[in-house]
Amino acid sequence: MKSGVFGILKARFLINDDAVKNWRFIVFIILLAIIMIANTQRYEQKVFEIAKLTNETKELRSEFVDRRSELMKLKLESNVTNEMAKKEIYPSSVPPVKIEIVKEEEKSFFKRIWQ
């Protein structure tokens, strides 16, 4: 037992005759650890990016709602009338008249022949 623990502490398993197998395993473990660290870092970057985009989306949505409410207020007839009155343009007292244009039916070839 003592020789096993002392052998590990003195790293004899790295300098023995069959140490090549041990070195390959150690390099494999190191590569796996590097890949795992890189994967975790990419995952965290994506989580931060998603959180940032979510906040930006919320801000843009609230700005959209504010602009839409401002537009609705500006489109009110009373506001339009007040703005036009400043430019000395007043609403008409005569209501508009709808003009209807009746389009003649286009006669088919056979109907034109029989006329």
C-alpha positions as a Markdown table, in Angstrom:
| # | Residue | x | y | z |
|---|---|---|---|---|
| 1 | Met | 0.0 | 0.0 | 0.0 |
| 2 | Lys | 2.8 | 2.4 | 0.9 |
| 3 | Ser | 4.7 | 1.7 | -2.2 |
| 4 | Gly | 1.6 | 2.3 | -4.3 |
| 5 | Val | 0.9 | 5.7 | -2.7 |
| 6 | Phe | 4.5 | 6.8 | -2.8 |
| 7 | Gly | 4.7 | 5.6 | -6.5 |
| 8 | Ile | 1.8 | 7.9 | -7.3 |
| 9 | Leu | 3.2 | 10.8 | -5.4 |
| 10 | Lys | 6.6 | 10.4 | -7.0 |
| 11 | Ala | 4.9 | 10.0 | -10.4 |
| 12 | Arg | 6.6 | 6.7 | -11.2 |
| 13 | Phe | 3.7 | 5.7 | -13.5 |
| 14 | Leu | 4.9 | 8.5 | -15.9 |
| 15 | Ile | 8.4 | 7.2 | -16.2 |
| 16 | Asn | 8.0 | 3.5 | -16.2 |
| 17 | Asp | 8.5 | 1.3 | -19.3 |
| 18 | Asp | 4.7 | 1.2 | -20.0 |
| 19 | Ala | 4.3 | 5.0 | -19.4 |
| 20 | Val | 3.3 | 5.6 | -23.1 |
| 21 | Lys | -0.2 | 4.3 | -22.4 |
| 22 | Asn | -0.5 | 6.5 | -19.3 |
| 23 | Trp | 0.7 | 9.6 | -21.2 |
| 24 | Arg | -1.8 | 8.9 | -24.0 |
| 25 | Phe | -4.6 | 8.6 | -21.4 |
| 26 | Ile | -3.5 | 11.8 | -19.7 |
| 27 | Val | -3.4 | 13.8 | -23.0 |
| 28 | Phe | -6.9 | 12.4 | -23.8 |
| 29 | Ile | -8.2 | 13.6 | -20.4 |
| 30 | Ile | -6.7 | 17.0 | -20.9 |
| 31 | Leu | -8.2 | 17.3 | -24.4 |
| 32 | Leu | -11.6 | 16.4 | -23.0 |
| 33 | Ala | -11.3 | 18.9 | -20.2 |
| 34 | Ile | -10.3 | 21.7 | -22.8 |
| 35 | Ile | -13.3 | 20.8 | -25.0 |
| 36 | Met | -15.6 | 20.8 | -22.0 |
| 37 | Ile | -14.4 | 24.2 | -20.8 |
| 38 | Ala | -14.7 | 25.7 | -24.3 |
| 39 | Asn | -18.2 | 24.2 | -24.7 |
| 40 | Thr | -19.3 | 25.7 | -21.3 |
| 41 | Gln | -17.9 | 29.1 | -22.3 |
| 42 | Arg | -19.8 | 29.1 | -25.6 |
| 43 | Tyr | -23.0 | 28.1 | -23.8 |
| 44 | Glu | -22.6 | 31.0 | -21.3 |
| 45 | Gln | -21.9 | 33.5 | -24.1 |
| 46 | Lys | -25.1 | 32.4 | -25.8 |
| 47 | Val | -27.1 | 32.7 | -22.6 |
| 48 | Phe | -25.8 | 36.2 | -22.1 |
| 49 | Glu | -26.6 | 37.1 | -25.7 |
| 50 | Ile | -30.1 | 35.7 | -25.3 |
| 51 | Ala | -30.7 | 37.8 | -22.2 |
| 52 | Lys | -29.3 | 40.9 | -23.9 |
| 53 | Leu | -31.6 | 40.4 | -26.9 |
| 54 | Thr | -34.6 | 39.7 | -24.7 |
| 55 | Asn | -34.0 | 43.0 | -22.9 |
| 56 | Glu | -33.6 | 44.9 | -26.2 |
| 57 | Thr | -36.8 | 43.3 | -27.5 |
| 58 | Lys | -38.7 | 44.5 | -24.4 |
| 59 | Glu | -37.3 | 48.0 | -24.8 |
| 60 | Leu | -38.2 | 48.2 | -28.5 |
| 61 | Arg | -41.7 | 46.8 | -27.8 |
| 62 | Ser | -42.3 | 49.5 | -25.1 |
| 63 | Glu | -41.0 | 52.2 | -27.5 |
| 64 | Phe | -43.3 | 50.9 | -30.2 |
| 65 | Val | -46.3 | 51.1 | -27.9 |
| 66 | Asp | -45.4 | 54.7 | -26.8 |
| 67 | Arg | -45.0 | 55.8 | -30.5 |
| 68 | Arg | -48.3 | 54.1 | -31.4 |
| 69 | Ser | -50.2 | 55.9 | -28.6 |
| 70 | Glu | -48.6 | 59.2 | -29.7 |
| 71 | Leu | -49.7 | 58.6 | -33.3 |
| 72 | Met | -53.2 | 57.8 | -32.2 |
| 73 | Lys | -53.4 | 61.1 | -30.3 |
| 74 | Leu | -52.0 | 63.0 | -33.3 |
| 75 | Lys | -54.6 | 61.4 | -35.6 |
| 76 | Leu | -57.6 | 62.6 | -33.6 |
| 77 | Glu | -59.8 | 65.0 | -35.5 |
| 78 | Ser | -59.6 | 67.7 | -32.8 |
| 79 | Asn | -55.8 | 67.7 | -33.0 |
| 80 | Val | -55.7 | 67.9 | -36.8 |
| 81 | Thr | -58.3 | 70.7 | -36.7 |
| 82 | Asn | -56.2 | 72.7 | -34.2 |
| 83 | Glu | -53.0 | 72.3 | -36.2 |
| 84 | Met | -54.7 | 73.3 | -39.5 |
| 85 | Ala | -56.3 | 76.3 | -37.7 |
| 86 | Lys | -52.8 | 77.5 | -36.9 |
| 87 | Lys | -52.2 | 77.6 | -40.7 |
| 88 | Glu | -55.5 | 79.2 | -41.3 |
| 89 | Ile | -57.0 | 76.2 | -43.0 |
| 90 | Tyr | -60.5 | 75.5 | -41.6 |
| 91 | Pro | -62.8 | 72.4 | -42.1 |
| 92 | Ser | -65.4 | 72.6 | -44.7 |
| 93 | Ser | -69.0 | 73.3 | -43.7 |
| 94 | Val | -70.3 | 71.3 | -46.8 |
| 95 | Pro | -69.9 | 67.6 | -46.5 |
| 96 | Pro | -68.1 | 65.8 | -49.3 |
| 97 | Val | -70.1 | 64.3 | -52.1 |
| 98 | Lys | -69.3 | 60.8 | -53.3 |
| 99 | Ile | -68.8 | 60.6 | -57.1 |
| 100 | Glu | -69.6 | 57.2 | -58.6 |
| 101 | Ile | -68.4 | 56.2 | -62.0 |
| 102 | Val | -70.4 | 53.5 | -63.7 |
| 103 | Lys | -68.2 | 51.4 | -65.9 |
| 104 | Glu | -69.8 | 50.1 | -69.0 |
| 105 | Glu | -69.7 | 46.4 | -69.5 |
| 106 | Glu | -67.3 | 45.3 | -72.1 |
| 107 | Lys | -69.3 | 43.5 | -74.7 |
| 108 | Ser | -68.1 | 40.1 | -75.8 |
| 109 | Phe | -67.1 | 39.5 | -79.4 |
| 110 | Phe | -70.4 | 37.8 | -80.3 |
| 111 | Lys | -72.5 | 40.6 | -78.9 |
| 112 | Arg | -70.6 | 43.2 | -80.9 |
| 113 | Ile | -71.1 | 41.1 | -84.1 |
| 114 | Trp | -74.9 | 40.9 | -83.6 |
| 115 | Gln | -75.4 | 44.6 | -83.1 |
